């Protein structure tokens, strides 16, 4: 099975590949359902080609296109020829003919936004020329088995980890109604996760919906997160060809830790001996997340209940290790302030974690400093062996909950 990871920008793309993804999916400015992600521009094409290598890369063109959007796509479609895309992910079949004509050698994958959840629909999309179907998140595992039997020649892709929508695979109008930001156009305001003080139905004045409350949040519409790390074999047996991780707007820390864990678990199911397998699995539960569930794969009762728990964060992501300098020091990309007094750990693609020993920080002038701040250039030395791409983190004083 293919492991497919999210990449909201060029940095996340690099880490997705480095930490074990077989493929990654990205958005292009103006045409992606994650409009708030950084997305990619033409000035990054050459670097994308360099870090992609022989891995796969998919382009998400999964907004719902109005007439003006199609005209814009027609005007700008030549830009996509510059990118090393192996496939386009689309939800609106109105652009299928245009893509097929301009890029006859590229595959087209059906987005989960199209809500394909049965074998008969799968046959129609196959006949239209789709080589892969990203099934709706509402599809049970038993139905996936039947769909695969209906279209064995078509690849099936499903989400295995990340945020779930309180609506039907993203077809939600709550954000549009409340903020004039359309979820189907890539600008969801996540209104379902806002802090609500009252929920009263017009015909029942004085009757309030029971709401679980915490500091600055409520959970009346807050869905649980999806996690299928313990069911890789069941997914494989069902005939799923690609396992997809959600999170183009998440941090590189999230992308690296989650991708790494699923990589190790898939490898172990393929007969590869993976040292510290349980440790890599446990790292998933230390990354910021809401309460986990198995979504709709086995039954719907669990996911239909809103979560009563906030996000929890056990670690603070501090930055990453860059290139080694001629003087033996290592460049670092600082995301959050690093202090010499912090209990720092490093993680890597095959390194579960290791404590930092004998840390020294240097500013751009080579002067020793006590802390490193985001937005400035620093180097470090440590007696702990390092490699480019290692991630720097520190344990929080305690698990820190925060509102969605």
C-alpha positions in Angstrom: 0.0 0.0 0.0 1.1 3.5 -0.8 1.5 6.0 2.1 0.2 9.4 1.1 1.1 12.4 3.2 0.0 16.1 3.2 2.2 19.0 2.2 0.9 22.6 2.7 4.2 24.1 1.6 7.7 23.2 0.3 9.1 22.6 3.7 6.4 20.2 4.6 6.8 18.4 1.3 10.4 17.8 2.0 9.7 16.4 5.5 6.8 14.2 4.2 9.2 12.4 1.9 12.0 12.3 4.3 9.9 10.7 7.1 8.5 7.9 5.0 5.8 9.0 2.5 5.6 7.2 -0.8 3.6 10.1 -2.2 2.5 13.6 -1.2 -0.4 15.8 -2.2 -0.1 19.6 -2.6 -2.3 22.5 -3.6 -1.7 25.2 -6.2 -2.6 28.7 -5.3 -6.3 29.6 -6.2 -7.4 26.0 -7.0 -7.0 24.1 -3.7 -9.6 23.2 -1.1 -7.1 24.3 1.6 -6.9 28.0 0.5 -5.5 28.9 3.9 -2.5 26.6 3.4 0.6 28.3 2.0 0.2 26.2 -1.2 2.7 26.3 -4.0 3.9 28.8 -6.7 5.8 28.4 -9.9 9.0 29.7 -8.4 9.3 26.5 -6.4 9.0 24.1 -9.3 12.7 23.3 -9.7 13.1 22.6 -5.9 10.0 20.4 -6.0 11.6 18.3 -8.7 14.8 18.0 -6.8 13.2 16.8 -3.5 10.6 14.6 -5.2 13.0 12.2 -6.8 11.2 9.0 -7.7 8.4 9.5 -5.2 4.9 10.4 -6.3 3.3 13.9 -6.3 -0.4 14.7 -6.6 -2.0 18.0 -7.3 -5.2 18.8 -5.5 -7.6 20.8 -7.8 -10.5 19.9 -5.5 -12.5 23.1 -5.1 -16.0 23.2 -6.6 -15.6 25.3 -9.8 -18.0 28.1 -10.7 -18.0 29.4 -14.2 -15.5 32.1 -13.4 -13.2 29.5 -11.8 -13.2 27.3 -14.9 -12.4 30.4 -17.0 -9.5 31.1 -14.7 -8.3 27.4 -14.9 -8.4 27.6 -18.7 -6.3 30.7 -18.6 -3.7 29.3 -16.2 -3.7 25.7 -17.1 -0.3 25.8 -18.8 1.4 26.5 -15.5 0.7 22.9 -14.4 2.9 21.5 -17.1 5.9 22.8 -15.2 5.2 20.7 -12.1 6.2 17.0 -11.9 2.7 15.9 -11.0 1.8 12.2 -11.4 -1.9 12.9 -11.0 -4.6 15.5 -10.4 -7.1 15.2 -7.6 -10.5 16.6 -8.6 -14.0 16.7 -7.2 -15.7 18.6 -10.0 -16.1 16.5 -13.2 -16.6 19.8 -15.1 -12.8 20.2 -15.4 -12.2 16.5 -16.3 -12.3 17.0 -20.0 -10.0 20.1 -19.8 -7.4 18.2 -17.9 -7.6 15.1 -20.0 -7.1 17.1 -23.2 -4.2 19.2 -21.8 -2.5 16.4 -19.9 -3.4 13.0 -21.5 -0.4 11.3 -19.8 -1.4 12.3 -16.2 -3.7 10.3 -14.0 -6.9 11.8 -12.6 -8.0 10.8 -9.1 -11.5 11.4 -7.7 -11.5 13.6 -4.6 -13.2 12.5 -1.4 -15.3 15.6 -1.9 -17.2 13.8 -4.7 -18.6 11.5 -2.0 -18.2 8.2 -3.9 -19.4 5.5 -1.4 -20.8 2.7 -3.6 -19.8 0.3 -6.3 -22.2 1.6 -9.0 -20.9 5.2 -8.6 -17.3 3.7 -8.8 -18.1 2.1 -12.1 -19.3 5.4 -13.6 -16.2 7.2 -12.4 -14.0 4.4 -13.8 -15.8 4.8 -17.2 -15.2 8.5 -17.1 -11.4 7.9 -16.9 -10.6 8.1 -13.2 -7.7 5.7 -12.3 -8.2 6.2 -8.5 -11.1 6.9 -6.3 -10.7 8.6 -2.9 -13.7 7.3 -1.1 -15.9 9.4 1.1 -15.0 9.2 4.7 -18.4 7.8 5.5 -17.7 4.5 3.6 -17.6 1.4 6.0 -14.9 -1.1 5.6 -17.3 -3.8 4.5 -18.6 -1.5 1.7 -15.0 -0.8 0.6 -14.5 -4.6 0.1 -17.5 -4.6 -2.2 -16.5 -1.5 -4.1 -13.0 -3.1 -4.8 -14.7 -6.2 -6.2 -16.9 -4.0 -8.4 -13.9 -2.1 -9.9 -10.8 -4.2 -9.2 -8.8 -2.3 -11.9 -9.3 1.0 -10.1 -7.2 2.1 -7.2 -8.9 3.0 -3.9 -7.6 5.6 -1.5 -9.0 6.3 2.0 -8.2 8.6 4.8 -6.6 6.9 7.8 -5.6 9.8 10.1 -6.5 13.4 10.9 -9.5 15.7 11.3 -13.0 14.7 10.5 -15.8 17.0 9.4 -19.0 17.4 11.2 -20.7 17.4 7.8 -20.7 15.0 4.9 -17.1 14.9 3.7 -16.8 18.7 3.7 -20.1 19.6 2.2 -20.9 22.1 5.0 -22.5 25.5 4.6 -22.1 26.6 8.2 -18.9 28.6 7.5 -20.4 30.2 4.4 -23.5 31.3 6.3 -21.7 32.7 9.3 -18.6 34.2 7.8 -19.1 34.2 4.0 -16.2 31.8 3.8 -17.1 28.8 1.7 -15.7 25.4 2.8 -16.3 24.1 -0.7 -14.0 26.9 -2.0 -11.2 26.2 0.4 -11.9 28.9 3.0 -13.6 27.0 5.9 -13.7 29.0 9.1 -14.2 25.8 11.2 -17.3 27.3 12.7 -18.3 23.9 14.1 -15.4 24.3 16.6 -16.1 27.8 17.8 -17.0 28.6 21.4 -20.8 28.7 21.7 -22.6 29.9 24.8 -26.2 29.0 23.9 -28.1 26.5 21.7 -31.8 27.0 21.8 -34.4 25.8 19.3 -37.0 28.4 18.3 -40.1 26.2 19.0 -38.7 25.2 22.4 -37.8 28.4 24.2 -36.0 27.8 27.5 -34.8 24.3 26.5 -31.1 24.2 25.9 -29.1 21.5 24.3 -26.7 19.9 26.8 -23.2 21.2 26.1 -19.9 20.0 27.6 -17.9 23.0 28.4 -14.3 23.9 29.2 -12.2 27.0 29.1 -13.1 28.9 25.9 -14.7 26.0 24.1 -17.7 23.8 23.8 -18.1 20.4 22.1 -21.6 20.4 20.6 -20.3 20.1 17.0 -16.6 19.2 17.5 -15.9 15.9 15.8 -13.3 13.3 16.9 -10.1 12.8 15.0 -9.5 9.7 12.8 -6.8 7.2 13.7 -6.4 3.8 12.0 -2.8 3.0 13.1 -3.9 -0.3 14.6 -5.9 -1.5 11.6 -3.4 -1.5 8.8 -3.9 -5.1 8.0 -7.7 -4.8 7.9 -7.3 -1.9 5.4 -4.9 -3.9 3.3 -7.2 -6.9 3.3 -10.1 -4.7 2.1 -8.1 -3.9 -1.0 -7.2 -0.3 -0.3 -4.3 0.9 -2.4 -3.3 4.1 -0.7 -3.5 5.3 2.9 -4.0 9.1 3.2 -3.1 11.3 6.1 -5.0 14.6 6.5 -3.3 17.8 7.5 -2.0 20.2 4.8 -2.4 23.0 7.3 -0.6 21.2 10.2 3.0 21.7 11.2 6.0 19.8 9.8 6.2 18.2 13.3 2.8 16.7 12.8 3.5 15.6 9.3 6.8 14.0 10.3 5.6 12.1 13.4 2.4 10.9 11.9 3.9 9.9 8.5 6.8 8.1 10.3 4.5 6.1 12.5 2.3 4.8 9.6 5.5 4.1 7.6 6.8 1.9 10.4 3.5 0.1 10.8 3.1 -0.6 7.1 6.6 -1.9 6.9 6.0 -4.2 9.8 2.9 -5.6 8.1 5.1 -6.2 5.0 7.5 -8.4 7.1 10.1 -5.8 7.8 11.5 -5.9 11.3 11.1 -2.4 12.8 13.0 -1.7 16.0 10.9 0.4 18.5 7.7 -0.2 16.5 5.5 0.4 19.6 7.4 3.5 20.4 6.8 5.0 17.0 3.1 4.1 17.3 2.9 5.8 20.7 4.4 9.0 19.3 1.1 9.6 17.5 -0.7 10.0 20.8 1.8 12.7 21.9 1.1 14.9 18.8 -1.7 17.5 19.2 -5.1 15.9 18.5 -8.6 15.6 19.6 -10.1 12.4 20.9 -9.4 9.6 18.4 -11.9 7.3 16.8 -12.0 4.8 13.9 -14.5 7.0 12.0 -17.1 5.1 9.9 -14.9 2.1 9.2 -16.5 -0.3 11.6 -19.6 1.5 12.9 -20.9 5.1 13.1 -21.9 5.3 16.7 -18.4 6.4 17.9 -17.9 9.2 15.3 -21.4 10.5 15.6 -20.8 11.5 19.2 -19.0 14.9 19.5 -15.9 14.8 21.5 -15.9 16.2 25.1 -12.1 16.6 25.1 -9.9 19.4 24.0 -6.7 19.2 22.1 -3.7 18.1 24.1 -0.1 18.9 23.4 2.7 17.0 25.2 5.6 18.5 23.3 6.5 21.9 22.0 7.9 21.9 18.4 11.1 24.0 18.5 12.5 23.7 15.0 14.7 21.5 12.8 18.3 20.7 12.0 19.7 22.1 8.7 23.0 21.6 7.0 26.2 21.0 8.8 28.6 24.0 8.5 32.3 23.9 7.7 33.2 24.6 11.3 31.2 21.5 12.4 28.2 23.5 13.8 24.7 22.7 12.6 22.3 25.3 11.2 18.9 25.3 12.8 15.5 26.6 11.6 13.9 28.0 14.8 10.1 27.8 15.0 9.7 28.4 18.7 12.2 29.9 21.2 15.0 27.5 22.2 16.8 28.0 25.6 19.9 26.3 26.9 17.8 25.4 30.0 15.2 23.5 27.9 15.1 19.7 28.1 15.5 19.2 24.4 15.0 16.0 22.3 15.7 15.2 18.7 13.7 12.9 16.5 14.5 11.5 13.1 13.0 9.3 10.3 14.5 6.2 12.0 15.3 7.8 15.4 12.5 7.5 17.9 14.0 10.2 20.1 17.2 11.1 21.9 18.0 13.7 24.5 20.2 16.6 23.6 23.5 16.6 25.5 25.9 19.6 26.0 24.0 22.0 23.8 25.6 25.3 22.7 23.8 28.0 20.7 25.6 30.5 18.4 24.1 33.6 16.7 24.9 34.8 13.2 28.2 36.4 14.4 29.3 33.2 16.0 28.8 34.5 19.5 27.5 32.2 22.2 23.9 33.0 23.2 21.5 31.7 25.9 18.5 31.4 23.6 17.5 31.3 20.0 14.4 33.2 18.7 12.2 32.5 15.8 13.0 34.5 12.6 16.8 34.7 13.3 19.7 32.6 12.1 21.5 30.3 14.6 23.8 27.3 14.7 24.3 24.7 17.4 26.8 22.2 18.7 26.0 19.1 20.8 27.6 15.9 21.7 24.4 14.1 20.5 24.9 12.8 16.9 22.8 14.8 14.4 21.6 14.6 10.9 20.0 17.1 8.6 16.2 16.9 8.9 16.1 16.0 12.6 13.3 17.7 14.5 13.9 19.6 17.7 11.3 19.5 20.5 11.0 19.8 24.2 8.6 18.3 26.7 6.0 20.6 28.0 5.9 21.2 31.7 2.6 19.3 31.6 0.1 18.3 28.9 -1.2 21.6 27.6 -4.9 21.6 26.5 -6.1 24.3 24.2 -9.3 25.0 22.3 -9.7 24.0 18.6 
